[in-house]
Amino acid sequence: MCGAFLTGADILLSFPLIASRGRTAVLTEQKFPLLWKYIAKLEQEPGYKKGVKKIVEIEGSFSATI
């Protein structure tokens, strides 16, 4: 996790981290800059982008939160 290569742990953590970003006053970029950098890195993964693209094709839009 958080290493040079994407692992299963990264994938399992990606949704709760992405979904919680911006939904709580506790998880702010000022308090956790490295965590926000990690989330941004996850969002740049080709598989993540492909998944988002597929959801947009099916649903018309994508949001990690409701």
Backbone as CSV, one residue per row, in Angstrom:
resi,resn,N_x,N_y,N_z,CA_x,CA_y,CA_z,C_x,C_y,C_z
1,MET,0.848,-1.180,0.000,0.000,0.000,0.000,0.890,1.238,0.000
2,CYS,0.509,2.192,-0.821,1.248,3.451,-0.947,2.647,3.251,-1.511
3,GLY,2.914,2.087,-2.078,4.235,1.817,-2.635,4.310,2.202,-4.099
4,ALA,5.341,1.686,-4.745,5.568,2.005,-6.158,4.554,1.337,-7.070
5,PHE,3.980,0.217,-6.623,3.044,-0.535,-7.449,1.688,-0.658,-6.765
6,LEU,0.643,-0.648,-7.559,-0.719,-0.798,-7.056,-0.907,-2.227,-6.537
7,THR,-1.516,-2.354,-5.371,-1.763,-3.672,-4.772,-3.258,-3.831,-4.496
8,GLY,-3.628,-5.026,-4.085,-5.012,-5.263,-3.699,-5.438,-4.369,-2.553
9,ALA,-4.537,-4.111,-1.633,-4.848,-3.234,-0.501,-5.200,-1.827,-0.982
10,ASP,-4.466,-1.341,-1.966,-4.761,-0.014,-2.520,-6.162,0.017,-3.116
11,ILE,-6.502,-1.028,-3.856,-7.811,-1.092,-4.496,-8.919,-1.155,-3.456
12,LEU,-8.722,-1.968,-2.423,-9.741,-2.083,-1.374,-9.943,-0.768,-0.631
13,LEU,-8.884,-0.011,-0.451,-8.992,1.257,0.265,-9.459,2.413,-0.611
14,SER,-9.377,2.249,-1.920,-9.647,3.379,-2.798,-11.059,3.932,-2.641
15,PHE,-12.078,3.085,-2.653,-13.436,3.623,-2.595,-13.721,4.366,-1.295
16,PRO,-13.461,3.769,-0.115,-13.785,4.545,1.104,-13.008,5.851,1.211
17,LEU,-11.763,5.862,0.736,-10.988,7.102,0.800,-11.539,8.150,-0.156
18,ILE,-11.802,7.741,-1.394,-12.319,8.684,-2.385,-13.702,9.179,-1.973
19,ALA,-14.532,8.269,-1.485,-15.890,8.649,-1.087,-15.901,9.562,0.135
20,SER,-14.949,9.374,1.044,-14.960,10.174,2.273,-14.324,11.547,2.081
21,ARG,-13.514,11.688,1.050,-12.873,12.977,0.811,-13.948,14.032,0.546
22,GLY,-13.890,15.093,1.282,-14.845,16.175,1.095,-16.156,15.983,1.844
23,ARG,-16.355,14.822,2.448,-17.603,14.565,3.170,-17.465,14.772,4.669
24,THR,-16.265,15.003,5.121,-16.042,15.169,6.547,-15.067,16.307,6.794
25,ALA,-15.272,17.009,7.870,-14.375,18.112,8.221,-13.071,17.592,8.809
26,VAL,-13.039,16.323,9.166,-11.845,15.734,9.781,-10.795,15.385,8.733
27,LEU,-11.218,14.880,7.599,-10.296,14.435,6.552,-10.036,15.567,5.563
28,THR,-9.236,16.534,6.000,-8.948,17.685,5.151,-7.555,17.567,4.547
29,GLU,-7.367,18.249,3.445,-6.059,18.241,2.792,-4.998,18.902,3.671
30,GLN,-5.394,19.903,4.442,-4.444,20.585,5.321,-3.940,19.648,6.427
31,LYS,-4.815,18.813,6.956,-4.428,17.888,8.035,-3.722,16.650,7.507
32,PHE,-4.098,16.201,6.321,-3.576,14.948,5.775,-3.122,15.116,4.316
33,PRO,-2.125,15.941,4.071,-1.716,16.201,2.687,-1.216,14.946,1.955
34,LEU,-0.534,14.055,2.655,-0.037,12.846,1.998,-1.180,11.902,1.634
35,LEU,-2.201,11.849,2.460,-3.366,11.024,2.150,-4.081,11.563,0.918
36,TRP,-4.216,12.864,0.820,-4.854,13.470,-0.358,-4.012,13.211,-1.608
37,LYS,-2.707,13.244,-1.465,-1.825,12.949,-2.590,-2.003,11.490,-3.029
38,TYR,-2.132,10.599,-2.060,-2.356,9.180,-2.326,-3.687,8.972,-3.061
39,ILE,-4.736,9.645,-2.616,-6.047,9.543,-3.277,-5.943,10.042,-4.717
40,ALA,-5.258,11.149,-4.928,-5.080,11.679,-6.279,-4.331,10.681,-7.146
41,LYS,-3.342,10.009,-6.564,-2.580,8.991,-7.296,-3.488,7.821,-7.683
42,LEU,-4.354,7.400,-6.777,-5.293,6.320,-7.087,-6.219,6.707,-8.236
43,GLU,-6.664,7.943,-8.231,-7.587,8.408,-9.273,-6.919,8.513,-10.649
44,GLN,-5.600,8.510,-10.682,-4.877,8.577,-11.947,-4.558,7.200,-12.524
45,GLU,-4.863,6.154,-11.782,-4.616,4.797,-12.261,-5.484,4.509,-13.489
46,PRO,-4.918,3.888,-14.515,-5.690,3.575,-15.726,-6.951,2.752,-15.442
47,GLY,-6.868,1.793,-14.539,-8.042,0.975,-14.217,-9.153,1.790,-13.571
48,TYR,-8.787,2.733,-12.725,-9.783,3.600,-12.090,-10.465,4.462,-13.145
49,LYS,-9.661,5.052,-14.015,-10.219,5.898,-15.071,-11.134,5.090,-15.990
50,LYS,-10.740,3.862,-16.298,-11.553,3.009,-17.156,-12.886,2.691,-16.480
51,GLY,-12.837,2.409,-15.179,-14.062,2.128,-14.437,-14.998,3.323,-14.400
52,VAL,-14.451,4.494,-14.151,-15.259,5.719,-14.124,-15.888,5.951,-15.490
53,LYS,-15.102,5.759,-16.549,-15.612,5.955,-17.906,-16.786,5.008,-18.180
54,LYS,-16.663,3.763,-17.754,-17.724,2.783,-17.970,-18.990,3.172,-17.197
55,ILE,-18.829,3.636,-15.975,-19.982,4.066,-15.182,-20.673,5.242,-15.859
56,VAL,-19.907,6.189,-16.377,-20.479,7.347,-17.071,-21.241,6.886,-18.314
57,GLU,-20.693,5.905,-19.024,-21.389,5.372,-20.207,-22.738,4.771,-19.831
58,ILE,-22.778,4.071,-18.721,-24.010,3.372,-18.306,-24.974,4.316,-17.594
59,GLU,-24.451,5.093,-16.641,-25.287,5.920,-15.774,-25.451,7.367,-16.256
60,GLY,-24.521,7.829,-17.053,-24.575,9.204,-17.507,-23.705,10.149,-16.692
61,SER,-23.324,9.723,-15.494,-22.431,10.532,-14.646,-21.791,9.605,-13.608
62,PHE,-20.812,10.148,-12.906,-20.127,9.383,-11.856,-19.922,10.262,-10.645
63,SER,-20.169,9.691,-9.493,-19.856,10.326,-8.224,-19.565,9.220,-7.225
64,ALA,-18.478,9.380,-6.481,-18.139,8.390,-5.464,-19.012,8.541,-4.238
65,THR,-19.793,9.612,-4.192,-20.695,9.842,-3.065,-22.123,9.998,-3.590
66,ILE,-23.039,9.796,-2.713,-24.450,9.925,-3.093,-24.912,11.349,-2.921
